[in-house]
Amino acid sequence: MDTALVAGGRPATLHIQLPPGAQAARHARQTAARMLVLEPTLCPRTVAEDLVLIVSELVTNAVTHARGPYALTVSMEEGRAGVAVCDGSADLPGGQGAMEETAESGRGLQIVQALGADLFVSPSDSGKQVIAVLTW
């Protein structure tokens, strides 16, 4: 796995290629949490917990609903963080229609928005990026 972390200045940016399958979300969470430890002044602790959850939800969605390769980019500056998850599918997220209230899955993007993040989808040559921007 390639990991690039630009720290010690403002803004801080992390970019990693993610493994396929179930380990991708765990790896992404751990790497994002490590970045937040290295740059504690950029992000309050309560926001950091939300940011790690956003990373987990976006990566889980990519691995569940799209093909690889997968990549994660997290950029932080005081008052704002951006999370971008790239995958190899051009299919747009959220096209499953109305969800049953008792469904056990399918709420990832709703959770991201409930945490206060703005969501964007950007097509790319090899698939798409799902981007969440969180401000505080």
One Martini backbone bead per residue (centre of mass of N, CA, C, O) as a GRO file, in nm:
protein
  136
    1MET     BB    1   0.094   0.037   0.024
    2ASP     BB    2   0.038   0.362  -0.043
    3THR     BB    3   0.165   0.646   0.148
    4ALA     BB    4   0.060   0.987   0.184
    5LEU     BB    5   0.202   1.247   0.400
    6VAL     BB    6   0.122   1.585   0.462
    7ALA     BB    7   0.290   1.757   0.715
    8GLY     BB    8   0.360   2.036   0.932
    9GLY     BB    9   0.127   2.182   0.786
   10ARG     BB   10  -0.078   2.380   0.581
   11PRO     BB   11  -0.226   2.143   0.484
   12ALA     BB   12  -0.337   1.810   0.525
   13THR     BB   13  -0.241   1.504   0.341
   14LEU     BB   14  -0.398   1.196   0.232
   15HIS     BB   15  -0.285   0.896   0.042
   16ILE     BB   16  -0.452   0.582  -0.048
   17GLN     BB   17  -0.447   0.259  -0.116
   18LEU     BB   18  -0.687   0.003  -0.125
   19PRO     BB   19  -0.800  -0.279  -0.031
   20PRO     BB   20  -0.980  -0.534  -0.093
   21GLY     BB   21  -1.254  -0.555   0.082
   22ALA     BB   22  -1.307  -0.566   0.425
   23GLN     BB   23  -1.022  -0.421   0.501
   24ALA     BB   24  -1.057  -0.129   0.392
   25ALA     BB   25  -1.207   0.021   0.623
   26ARG     BB   26  -1.004  -0.034   0.847
   27HIS     BB   27  -0.760   0.095   0.710
   28ALA     BB   28  -0.887   0.375   0.677
   29ARG     BB   29  -0.944   0.436   0.973
   30GLN     BB   30  -0.653   0.403   1.082
   31THR     BB   31  -0.523   0.618   0.897
   32ALA     BB   32  -0.699   0.859   0.976
   33ALA     BB   33  -0.639   0.848   1.281
   34ARG     BB   34  -0.334   0.893   1.250
   35MET     BB   35  -0.354   1.171   1.124
   36LEU     BB   36  -0.503   1.305   1.366
   37VAL     BB   37  -0.267   1.263   1.562
   38LEU     BB   38  -0.053   1.433   1.391
   39GLU     BB   39  -0.309   1.670   1.367
   40PRO     BB   40  -0.465   1.802   1.637
   41THR     BB   41  -0.511   2.117   1.557
   42LEU     BB   42  -0.718   2.073   1.304
   43CYS     BB   43  -0.907   1.877   1.500
   44PRO     BB   44  -1.150   1.809   1.684
   45ARG     BB   45  -1.237   1.531   1.849
   46THR     BB   46  -1.540   1.513   1.765
   47VAL     BB   47  -1.476   1.547   1.464
   48ALA     BB   48  -1.282   1.309   1.431
   49GLU     BB   49  -1.493   1.090   1.479
   50ASP     BB   50  -1.668   1.168   1.236
   51LEU     BB   51  -1.448   1.138   1.019
   52VAL     BB   52  -1.401   0.834   1.057
   53LEU     BB   53  -1.693   0.754   0.988
   54ILE     BB   54  -1.696   0.868   0.703
   55VAL     BB   55  -1.473   0.694   0.592
   56SER     BB   56  -1.610   0.423   0.650
   57GLU     BB   57  -1.871   0.465   0.482
   58LEU     BB   58  -1.744   0.525   0.203
   59VAL     BB   59  -1.576   0.266   0.178
   60THR     BB   60  -1.800   0.062   0.219
   61ASN     BB   61  -1.964   0.149  -0.027
   62ALA     BB   62  -1.753   0.090  -0.241
   63VAL     BB   63  -1.708  -0.215  -0.177
   64THR     BB   64  -2.017  -0.295  -0.203
   65HIS     BB   65  -2.096  -0.118  -0.498
   66ALA     BB   66  -1.797  -0.146  -0.619
   67ARG     BB   67  -1.522  -0.144  -0.802
   68GLY     BB   68  -1.207  -0.155  -0.850
   69PRO     BB   69  -1.012   0.052  -0.746
   70TYR     BB   70  -0.908   0.193  -0.427
   71ALA     BB   71  -0.927   0.528  -0.273
   72LEU     BB   72  -0.782   0.765  -0.033
   73THR     BB   73  -0.865   1.108   0.060
   74VAL     BB   74  -0.728   1.343   0.303
   75SER     BB   75  -0.819   1.681   0.390
   76MET     BB   76  -0.673   1.938   0.606
   77GLU     BB   77  -0.803   2.223   0.780
   78GLU     BB   78  -0.896   2.474   0.944
   79GLY     BB   79  -1.249   2.392   0.955
   80ARG     BB   80  -1.164   2.153   0.737
   81ALA     BB   81  -1.277   1.853   0.550
   82GLY     BB   82  -1.172   1.605   0.309
   83VAL     BB   83  -1.335   1.321   0.145
   84ALA     BB   84  -1.203   1.074  -0.087
   85VAL     BB   85  -1.354   0.814  -0.289
   86CYS     BB   86  -1.227   0.575  -0.504
   87ASP     BB   87  -1.347   0.404  -0.798
   88GLY     BB   88  -1.434   0.164  -1.077
   89SER     BB   89  -1.725   0.309  -1.090
   90ALA     BB   90  -1.987   0.494  -1.262
   91ASP     BB   91  -2.186   0.447  -1.058
   92LEU     BB   92  -2.422   0.593  -0.875
   93PRO     BB   93  -2.516   0.678  -0.578
   94GLY     BB   94  -2.846   0.608  -0.451
   95GLY     BB   95  -3.025   0.406  -0.670
   96GLN     BB   96  -3.236   0.216  -0.477
   97GLY     BB   97  -3.435   0.389  -0.346
   98ALA     BB   98  -3.646   0.308  -0.124
   99MET     BB   99  -3.624   0.244   0.219
  100GLU     BB  100  -3.655   0.040   0.461
  101GLU     BB  101  -3.690   0.088   0.798
  102THR     BB  102  -3.569  -0.224   0.866
  103ALA     BB  103  -3.313  -0.199   0.742
  104GLU     BB  104  -2.958  -0.294   0.786
  105SER     BB  105  -2.899  -0.119   0.529
  106GLY     BB  106  -2.833   0.194   0.339
  107ARG     BB  107  -2.714   0.459   0.537
  108GLY     BB  108  -2.438   0.593   0.476
  109LEU     BB  109  -2.508   0.873   0.341
  110GLN     BB  110  -2.697   0.965   0.569
  111ILE     BB  111  -2.484   0.971   0.788
  112VAL     BB  112  -2.296   1.175   0.659
  113GLN     BB  113  -2.511   1.403   0.653
  114ALA     BB  114  -2.583   1.396   0.963
  115LEU     BB  115  -2.277   1.497   1.029
  116GLY     BB  116  -2.256   1.757   0.806
  117ALA     BB  117  -2.198   1.667   0.523
  118ASP     BB  118  -2.103   1.724   0.206
  119LEU     BB  119  -2.203   1.589  -0.113
  120PHE     BB  120  -2.011   1.438  -0.386
  121VAL     BB  121  -1.988   1.363  -0.745
  122SER     BB  122  -1.706   1.244  -0.948
  123PRO     BB  123  -1.604   1.182  -1.241
  124SER     BB  124  -1.386   0.944  -1.406
  125ASP     BB  125  -1.193   0.753  -1.608
  126SER     BB  126  -1.217   0.495  -1.378
  127GLY     BB  127  -1.493   0.639  -1.245
  128LYS     BB  128  -1.514   0.763  -0.911
  129GLN     BB  129  -1.599   1.023  -0.673
  130VAL     BB  130  -1.655   1.047  -0.326
  131ILE     BB  131  -1.748   1.348  -0.153
  132ALA     BB  132  -1.662   1.491   0.167
  133VAL     BB  133  -1.760   1.789   0.352
  134LEU     BB  134  -1.627   1.922   0.659
  135THR     BB  135  -1.744   2.162   0.894
  136TRP     BB  136  -1.650   2.389   1.204
   0.00000   0.00000   0.00000
